[in-house]
């Protein structure tokens, strides 16, 4: 098996039970280099618990979790407590609990479009700027596996689009595996290799197109949400850059929502779970 396709982390029918209550169960997934696996589902559906099993932070109560030995992992948490009254520059924030040198920090900031914020106070950053700095801090050690828990919190819609494209670029540049967690449908990007829809268990899994057209998905998110996926994937012709300029996107091919998932071969990729 080639290095690119060898699994960095694998879950096999894994689940977590706490005080007699199952937080999530029956989850199977593989994440390899260069792949994005997206976990979606409503609040409390077991997305973060699944990620913690993959990271080895939580041991499964049933099934198994395996992670490649000595793997470099970075994690961007759903919430980060910061004392906003404390004077803290982005440069200093990047150095906290890291052994990265100045060149590595500069590279990470440059790769996320935040080089110009190096001397800015963290407390003065916008939501989108702060999320980019968090990503920079996560990639400074060139991780092989990157876990992002709700990475677009506090960011407006245009900022979301730019962050998703940045995540794609990081995946391509580092050739790392990514586990992306969200309750927001828009996180299901065209470059996502697999979507796993959770609601305490795996409802369905497969390509974004196949999952969006599945009855189980529509039961959780509604027809309008499935149609928004088509809009997000196909119809954006520009993005807003950190310096507030607009960059046109090339090779954008429009498609109407009702065509999403009509391809029989894509529907065959869907896996339904009891």
Phi, psi and omega per residue, in radians:
X1 nan 2.380 -3.125
X2 -1.235 2.777 -3.136
X3 -1.080 -0.659 -3.071
X4 -1.116 -0.652 -3.050
X5 -1.636 -0.187 3.106
X6 -1.140 2.375 -3.084
X7 -1.211 2.280 3.013
X8 -1.358 -0.665 3.131
X9 -2.552 2.522 -3.134
X10 -2.428 2.398 2.964
X11 -2.040 2.382 -3.140
X12 -2.231 1.809 3.125
X13 0.908 0.719 -3.021
X14 -1.514 2.562 3.096
X15 -2.690 2.796 -3.135
X16 -2.220 2.224 3.112
X17 -2.079 2.211 -3.140
X18 -2.190 2.153 3.131
X19 0.911 0.748 3.103
X20 1.366 0.078 -3.140
X21 -2.026 2.263 3.110
X22 -1.423 2.094 3.065
X23 -1.367 -0.668 3.062
X24 -2.870 2.645 3.109
X25 -2.716 2.817 3.075
X26 1.267 0.521 -3.088
X27 -1.669 2.207 3.034
X28 -2.216 2.271 3.099
X29 -2.787 2.709 3.014
X30 -2.256 2.410 3.055
X31 -2.175 2.145 -3.140
X32 -1.987 2.982 3.083
X33 -1.003 2.415 3.084
X34 1.372 0.095 -3.116
X35 -1.890 2.555 2.984
X36 -2.006 2.108 3.048
X37 -1.950 2.122 -3.061
X38 -1.839 2.231 3.056
X39 -1.795 2.097 3.108
X40 -2.143 2.794 3.129
X41 2.725 2.867 -3.141
X42 -1.198 2.965 3.078
X43 -0.996 2.395 3.122
X44 1.405 0.226 -3.070
X45 -1.513 -0.136 3.094
X46 1.812 0.239 -3.093
X47 -1.144 -0.897 -3.114
X48 -1.153 -0.656 3.102
X49 -1.090 -0.712 3.098
X50 -1.076 -0.763 3.127
X51 -1.109 -0.678 -3.139
X52 -1.168 -0.579 3.029
X53 -1.128 -0.742 -3.140
X54 -1.113 -0.604 -3.135
X55 -1.388 -0.243 -3.080
X56 1.468 0.144 3.117
X57 -1.304 -0.617 3.114
X58 -2.126 2.265 3.093
X59 -1.451 2.385 3.115
X60 -1.168 2.487 3.061
X61 -1.366 -0.453 3.044
X62 -2.515 2.832 -3.083
X63 1.268 -2.821 -3.071
X64 -2.482 2.705 3.046
X65 -2.322 2.230 -3.133
X66 -2.250 2.379 3.124
X67 -2.267 2.448 -3.127
X68 -1.064 2.406 -3.070
X69 -1.115 2.442 3.084
X70 1.074 0.453 3.140
X71 -1.273 2.476 3.054
X72 -1.535 2.118 -3.053
X73 -2.166 2.431 2.982
X74 -2.185 2.564 -3.049
X75 -2.354 2.214 3.014
X76 -1.849 1.907 -3.032
X77 -1.244 2.863 3.122
X78 -1.148 -0.661 3.130
X79 -2.349 2.488 3.113
X80 -2.281 2.044 -3.120
X81 -1.384 2.087 3.133
X82 -2.221 2.315 3.036
X83 -1.374 1.735 -3.020
X84 -1.226 -0.137 3.069
X85 -1.497 -0.212 -3.095
X86 -1.435 2.244 3.074
X87 -1.219 2.037 -3.067
X88 -2.572 2.007 3.112
X89 -1.408 2.814 3.098
X90 -1.058 -0.728 3.134
X91 -1.024 -0.777 3.131
X92 -1.195 -0.686 3.118
X93 -1.065 -0.679 3.125
X94 -1.130 -0.479 -3.074
X95 -1.543 -0.223 -3.123
X96 -1.116 2.200 3.095
X97 1.034 0.329 3.100
X98 -2.119 2.653 3.060
X99 -1.883 0.251 -3.102
X100 -1.140 2.502 3.091
X101 -1.496 3.066 -3.052
X102 -1.092 -0.635 3.131
X103 -1.124 -0.728 3.134
X104 -1.179 -0.686 3.090
X105 -1.112 -0.751 3.127
X106 -1.072 -0.732 3.128
X107 -1.091 -0.760 -3.119
X108 -1.146 -0.735 3.116
X109 -1.140 -0.717 3.138
X110 -1.111 -0.695 -3.091
X111 -1.195 -0.360 3.141
X112 -1.889 0.154 3.094
X113 1.231 0.494 -3.088
X114 -2.122 0.269 -3.127
X115 -1.019 -0.625 -3.113
X116 -1.256 -0.163 -3.119
X117 -1.730 0.121 -3.000
X118 -0.932 -0.690 -3.094
X119 -1.749 0.119 3.129
X120 -1.348 2.682 3.059
X121 -1.349 2.315 -3.132
X122 -0.994 -0.662 -3.095
X123 -1.147 -0.311 -3.114
X124 -1.691 0.015 -3.104
X125 -1.329 2.587 3.002
X126 -1.301 2.986 3.137
X127 -1.022 -0.789 -3.134
X128 -1.170 -0.682 3.116
X129 -1.127 -0.727 -3.131
X130 -1.131 -0.720 3.120
X131 -1.115 -0.662 3.094
X132 -1.145 -0.679 3.097
X133 -1.147 -0.683 3.079
X134 -1.068 -0.701 3.093
X135 -1.135 -0.718 3.116
X136 -1.047 -0.758 3.126
X137 -1.118 -0.571 -3.129
X138 -1.290 -0.533 -3.052
X139 -1.703 -0.015 -3.079
X140 -1.091 -0.460 3.121
X141 -1.728 0.343 -3.140
X142 0.754 1.193 -3.080
X143 -1.181 2.661 3.000
X144 -1.550 -0.478 3.073
X145 -2.271 2.225 -3.125
X146 -2.104 2.163 3.139
X147 -1.964 2.119 -3.081
X148 -2.057 1.990 -3.108
X149 -1.775 1.871 -3.112
X150 0.906 1.085 -3.001
X151 -1.282 -0.123 -3.098
X152 -1.991 0.400 3.106
X153 -1.099 2.385 3.098
X154 1.307 0.254 -3.119
X155 -2.022 2.425 -3.140
X156 -1.303 3.049 -2.995
X157 -1.038 -0.791 3.131
X158 -1.112 -0.638 3.089
X159 -1.152 -0.622 3.092
X160 -1.026 -0.823 -3.111
X161 -1.013 -0.794 -3.128
X162 -1.126 -0.684 -3.137
X163 -1.189 -0.685 3.120
X164 -1.103 -0.703 3.105
X165 -1.159 -0.636 3.090
X166 -1.111 -0.722 3.113
X167 -1.077 -0.727 3.077
X168 -1.052 -0.762 -3.128
X169 -1.119 -0.685 3.110
X170 -1.111 -0.764 3.102
X171 -1.000 -0.774 -3.110
X172 -1.208 -0.768 -3.085
X173 -1.169 -0.760 -3.071
X174 -1.616 -0.211 -3.042
X175 0.900 0.754 -3.124
X176 -1.744 2.804 2.978
X177 -1.502 2.542 -3.114
X178 -2.277 2.280 2.923
X179 -1.844 2.075 -3.047
X180 -1.994 2.197 -3.042
X181 -2.017 2.346 3.109
X182 -2.856 2.653 2.921
X183 -1.750 -0.002 -3.104
X184 -1.663 2.128 -3.100
X185 -0.991 -0.583 -3.034
X186 -1.129 -0.240 3.124
X187 -1.234 -0.254 3.137
X188 -1.361 1.660 -3.020
X189 -1.556 2.853 3.106
X190 -1.124 -0.427 -3.118
X191 -1.559 -0.037 3.090
X192 -1.146 2.265 3.137
X193 -1.382 -0.661 -3.129
X194 -2.540 2.446 3.046
X195 -1.986 2.309 3.068
X196 -2.071 2.036 -3.106
X197 -1.654 2.061 -3.060
X198 -1.950 2.571 2.934
X199 -2.699 1.065 -3.023
X200 1.507 -0.324 3.052
X201 -2.676 3.064 3.105
X202 -1.448 1.962 3.114
X203 -1.326 -0.809 3.102
X204 -2.843 2.813 3.128
X205 -2.645 2.750 -3.127
X206 2.646 -2.773 3.103
X207 -1.206 2.770 3.104
X208 -0.951 -0.723 -3.118
X209 -1.118 -0.771 -3.101
X210 -1.167 -0.757 -3.128
X211 -1.147 -0.722 -3.099
X212 -1.111 -0.469 -3.123
X213 -1.638 -0.013 -3.092
X214 -1.360 2.440 3.086
X215 -1.009 -0.622 -3.136
X216 -1.099 -0.678 3.128
X217 -1.178 -0.793 -3.116
X218 -1.149 -0.514 3.077
X219 -1.128 -0.697 -3.135
X220 -1.319 -0.742 -2.968
X221 -1.945 -0.316 3.134
X222 1.591 2.787 -3.127
X223 -1.110 -0.637 -3.112
X224 -1.085 -0.704 3.138
X225 -1.110 -0.730 3.132
X226 -1.096 -0.668 3.118
X227 -1.204 -0.583 3.100
X228 -1.129 -0.542 3.094
X229 -1.061 -0.772 3.123
X230 -1.064 -0.733 3.134
X231 -1.086 -0.776 -3.104
X232 -1.126 -0.774 -3.014
X233 -1.206 -0.610 -2.898
X234 -1.970 -0.460 -2.835
X235 -1.881 0.213 3.103
X236 -1.614 2.160 -3.085
X237 -1.875 0.074 3.105
X238 -2.740 2.882 3.045
X239 -2.357 2.740 3.134
X240 -1.730 2.092 -3.088
X241 -1.460 2.853 -3.105
X242 -0.994 -0.516 3.131
X243 -1.495 0.205 3.056
X244 1.287 0.191 2.996
X245 -1.514 2.929 -3.111
X246 -1.969 2.344 3.100
X247 -2.047 2.214 3.112
X248 -1.236 2.474 3.102
X249 -1.717 2.350 3.134
X250 -1.610 2.788 3.038
X251 1.025 0.692 3.064
X252 -1.595 2.066 -3.106
X253 -1.927 1.986 -3.097
X254 -1.176 2.588 3.061
X255 -2.619 2.390 -3.120
X256 -1.361 2.596 -3.071
X257 -0.985 -0.581 -3.031
X258 -1.248 -0.193 3.104
X259 -1.522 -0.204 -3.068
X260 -1.136 2.166 3.067
X261 1.449 0.056 3.141
X262 -1.251 -0.418 -3.138
X263 -1.155 2.102 -3.067
X264 -1.086 -0.619 -3.114
X265 -1.142 -0.581 3.105
X266 -1.246 -0.670 3.133
X267 -1.122 -0.506 3.134
X268 -1.160 -0.347 -3.117
X269 -1.330 -0.237 -3.082
X270 -1.266 2.382 3.035
X271 -2.039 2.131 3.095
X272 -1.701 2.570 -3.074
X273 -2.239 2.486 -3.131
X274 -1.231 nan nan
